[in-house]
Amino acid sequence: MSLVAVLVTMALGAGVGLVAGVVHNGGRDDAVPVAKDQGNLVQVTREETDKLVQAQSDALKAKDLKRFLAAFDPSDKKLIAGQTRLFKNLQKMPFSEVGFKTVGQDGRAADGFGRGVRFDLDVAFVHQIKDIDLRPVAEWYRWTVTKADRNARLVIKGVTGAPASAYGDSKTVNYPAPWDKWDDIAMVRTAHTIVLAEPAAAGSARQYAPIAERAVADNLAAWKAGGVAGEIPTGYLIALVKGKKQLGTLFRDTREKVFEAGVSITMSGGRFTPDDPVAFGGSRIVVDIQSSFFTTGGSSGPREIFRHELAHSMVTPLDAAKLFQDRDGWIREGFADYMAYRGVDGPSQKISAARAQIAAGGFTARLPVGDIYQGSLAQVNFGYWLGHMAMEYTARQYGEPAVFKLVAAHYRGKSDAEAITEATGQSKEQFEQGWAQFVRAQAR
């Protein structure tokens, strides 16, 4: 059994995809114990697996379905149908780069007694969507591979998502994508977005794509006016789904119960080079069109959820050097909600709920610390609102550019106290005092 070096990234939920991971160090050892009679040796070499991975990459780039399917077990009709669907769906996507790269291997890849071998080969589907991703990103598959005898070719007997071996919300690494799950893909392109949906929801994609486009334009214009330097995406991929189950199983496979209406999932860079091992590559935004943002009527709800998730995706590249480091929830979610309701009044029910929390003694006059996603739904919503009020207070007291300066400083590694001081010139304690007064005034 062997395991090559593995780098794991995964998306955390609660409204924003963050990156968490661990590196397993090990080395592939092809020289497993075998019988002395090498004539009976069945062994899979690194050269063979490299050829298999390269052949699949070449077939995909050449758009050659027959060559692509040749690697899979022809007797497994369900597997062939699934990989045919995958291949055809991938052809619909505007990729500027596609290919597979070996990530790791586990299982018995050698047998000294003439028996066949079976092992798992984890591969990254490295791809870049034109005008969307800043650099190539990766989705991880697990191929179950067999070699029947010493003269046989390698055959892929099964395909699933490679399991994520680090802590986090997802059991897989950016798997499954729409091209893995959906029989077909409906796509609507705008100047700054690609909106995907299943064919049955194609009408929704056409309906909401212009609203998503306007949300991107609003966010980008505000950020540009804020004057903060740094690389941010100008294009975004948005997938529309129906229900929490679908929301939790697209570009991830959540371990926890899904409660959010949308999520921004960070995709790490797919090059795996020593100088750029986990750099931000892009993001995937998934939105539940059965949530209340879409069912209460009008365009304000869709605009709000699109602005919120797009705000997460917009600033994540600023954190490229520290993707393993978590960020304070009140800044993450406060900023996203500030962008969601920027220039418009927030829902009146949020004020009512905040009043109830304050009346019940839930307000400490201190900025939320730790994980604001813990507790009851009312407590989580209150934490979001307190973060939103912190950004609103910053904008009114110090000017809107201070909001972007605070957020950028925090994403670039400053503590919340350091970011507050850099953006406002005040200590965290001084800032909290003014913010607490503002919160009480807003909740009257």
TORKEFI-27552 format. One record per residue (C-alpha): x, y, z; residue in three letters. Coordinates in steps of 0.2 Angstrom, whole numbers, plus 5000, padded with zeros to 4 digits. Layout:
% TORKEFI-27552
XYZala
...
END
This chain:
% TORKEFI-27552
500050005000met
500650174996ser
500250354997leu
500950504988val
500950674994ala
499250744995val
498550914997leu
496750935002val
495651085000thr
493851095004met
492351215005ala
491651265021leu
489751315021gly
488851445031ala
488851565017gly
490651565012val
491851435005gly
493451445014leu
494951335012val
495551215025ala
496851075023gly
498150965028val
499650885019val
500050705021his
501850665018asn
502350495011gly
503150414996gly
502550294983arg
503350124986asp
503250014971asp
504449884979ala
503149804989val
503549624996pro
503349494982val
503749314979ala
505549274973lys
504849204956asp
504649374947gln
503849274933gly
502249284942asn
502349464947leu
500949574942val
501449754946gln
500749924941val
502150054939thr
502050244940arg
502450244921glu
500750154918glu
499750264929thr
500550414921asp
500050354904lys
498250324910leu
498050494917val
498850574901gln
497850474889ala
496250534898gln
496850714897ser
497250694879asp
495650624874ala
494650764883leu
495750894875lys
495450814858ala
493550794861lys
493750614857asp
492350514866leu
492950344860lys
494650374866arg
494050434883phe
492850284886leu
494250164881ala
494950174899ala
493350114907phe
492649944910asp
491549914894pro
490549784903ser
489849914916asp
488449994906lys
488050114920lys
489850174922leu
490050194903ile
488350294903ala
488950404917gly
490650444909gln
489850474892thr
488650604901arg
490150684909leu
491150694893phe
489750774884lys
489350894898asn
491150954899leu
491150994880gln
489851124884lys
490851214896met
491951364890pro
493651294897phe
495251374892ser
496251224900glu
495751044905val
496650894910gly
496950764924phe
498450764936lys
498850624948thr
498550664967val
498850504976gly
498650314975gln
498150194988asp
497850004988gly
498749844982arg
499649884966ala
500749734965ala
500549544968asp
501949414967gly
500849264964phe
500049304947gly
498449374954arg
497649534947gly
497749694957val
496549834962arg
496950004969phe
496250184970asp
497050324960leu
496550494965asp
496650624951val
496350804950ala
495250874936phe
496251034933val
495251154923his
495051344920gln
493451424914ile
493751564902lys
493451734909asp
492951664926ile
494351584935asp
495951684938leu
496951524936arg
496651334934pro
495651254948val
495451074954ala
494050944957glu
494650774964trp
494050604957tyr
494450434964arg
494650304950trp
494650124955thr
495850044944val
496249854940thr
497549754931lys
497049584928ala
498749504924asp
500449554920arg
500149584902asn
498449674904ala
498049854902arg
497449964916leu
495549974917val
494550104927ile
493150004936lys
492350144946gly
492350334948val
491850444962thr
492450594972gly
494050574981ala
493750584999pro
494450735009ala
495550675023ser
495650845032ala
494350925043tyr
493051035036gly
491251035030asp
491450935014ser
491850745012lys
492550774995thr
493650904986val
492451014975asn
491550854969tyr
490250834962pro
490050974949ala
488551004938pro
489450904924trp
489550754936asp
487750764942lys
486650834929trp
486050744913asp
486250904903asp
486751084907ile
485751244903ala
486951394902met
486551584901val
488051694899arg
488151884903thr
489552004903ala
490251944920his
489351784924thr
488951604918ile
487351544926val
487051354926leu
485451254929ala
484751094925glu
483751094909pro
482051094919ala
482651254927ala
483251344911ala
481951464912gly
482551514930ser
484251534923ala
483651654910arg
482551754922gln
483951774936tyr
485451794925ala
485151984922pro
484952004941ile
486551914944ala
487452024931glu
486852184939arg
487352114956ala
489152084950val
489152264942ala
488552344958asp
489852254969asn
491352284957leu
490952464955ala
490852484974ala
492452394976trp
493352504963lys
492752664971ala
493352604987gly
495152614981gly
495852454988val
497252374977ala
497252194974gly
496752054962glu
494852014962ile
493851914950pro
492852004937thr
491951844931gly
490851724942tyr
490051554939leu
488351534948ile
487351374949ala
485551374952leu
484851224962val
483151174970lys
483251134989gly
484451115003lys
484950934998lys
485550994981gln
486351154989leu
487451045000gly
487950924986thr
488651034972leu
490451064972phe
490450984989arg
489650854999asp
489250925016thr
489450835032arg
488350955042glu
486551005039lys
486351145026val
485351295032phe
486051435021glu
485151495005ala
486751504995gly
488551474997val
490251534989ser
491451394987ile
493251434986thr
494251334973met
496051314976ser
497351334961gly
497551174952gly
499451184947arg
500151114964phe
501851194961thr
503051224975pro
502851414973asp
500951414971asp
500251264980pro
498551324986val
498351494978ala
496551554974phe
495951494957gly
494151544957gly
492551514966ser
490851424963arg
489251504969ile
487751394972val
486051474976val
484451384981asp
483051464971ile
481751384982gln
482351494997ser
481351635003ser
482551754993phe
481651694977phe
479851654983thr
479351814991thr
479151904975gly
480052044966gly
481952054961ser
482552124978ser
482751944986gly
483751874971pro
484852034971arg
485252024989glu
485751844989ile
486751864973phe
487652014980arg
488051924996his
488851774989glu
489751874975leu
490451984989ala
491251824997his
491951774980ser
492551944976met
493751964991val
494351784994thr
495851804982pro
496551934994leu
496751795006asp
497751694994ala
499351685005ala
498351615020lys
497051505013leu
497151385028phe
496751525040gln
495051565046asp
494351735046arg
493151815059asp
491351785055gly
490751955059trp
491952025046ile
491551895032arg
489651895034glu
489552075040gly
490352125024phe
489352015013ala
487752075020asp
488352255019tyr
488552225000met
486852134999ala
485952285006tyr
487052425001arg
486052574995gly
484352495000val
483452465017asp
483752295024gly
482252185028pro
481152245042ser
481052075050gln
482952085053lys
482652235064ile
481252155073ser
482351995077ala
483752105083ala
482652195095arg
482052025102ala
483851965104gln
484352135113ile
482852125124ala
483251955129ala
485052005134gly
485851935119gly
486852095115phe
488552105125thr
489052265116ala
490552175110arg
490952125092leu
490551935090pro
492051825093val
492351645087gly
491151555076asp
489551655073ile
488851505064tyr
488551415080gln
486951425091gly
485151435086ser
484651505069leu
484051665078ala
485751685086gln
486651655069val
485551785061asn
485851905075phe
487751875073gly
487551915054tyr
486652075058trp
487852135071leu
489252115058gly
488152205045his
487952345057met
489852355060ala
490052385042met
488652505041glu
489352605056tyr
491052605048thr
490352675031ala
489352815040arg
490752865053gln
492252845042tyr
491752835024gly
491352685013glu
493152665008pro
493552625026ala
492452465024val
493452395010phe
495052445018lys
494552355034leu
493952195025val
495552185014ala
496752215029ala
495852065038his
495851955023tyr
497751985021arg
498151925038gly
497852065050lys
496852025066ser
495152115067asp
495852235080ala
497252275068glu
496152295053ala
494952415063ile
496452525067thr
497152525050glu
495452565042ala
494752695055thr
496252745066gly
495252695081gln
495652555093ser
494552405093lys
493852455110glu
493452635104gln
492652565088phe
491652445099glu
490952585109gln
490352685094gly
489652535086trp
488752475101ala
487852645102gln
487452635083phe
486752455086val
485552515099arg
484952665089ala
484652555074gln
483652435084ala
482452555093arg
END
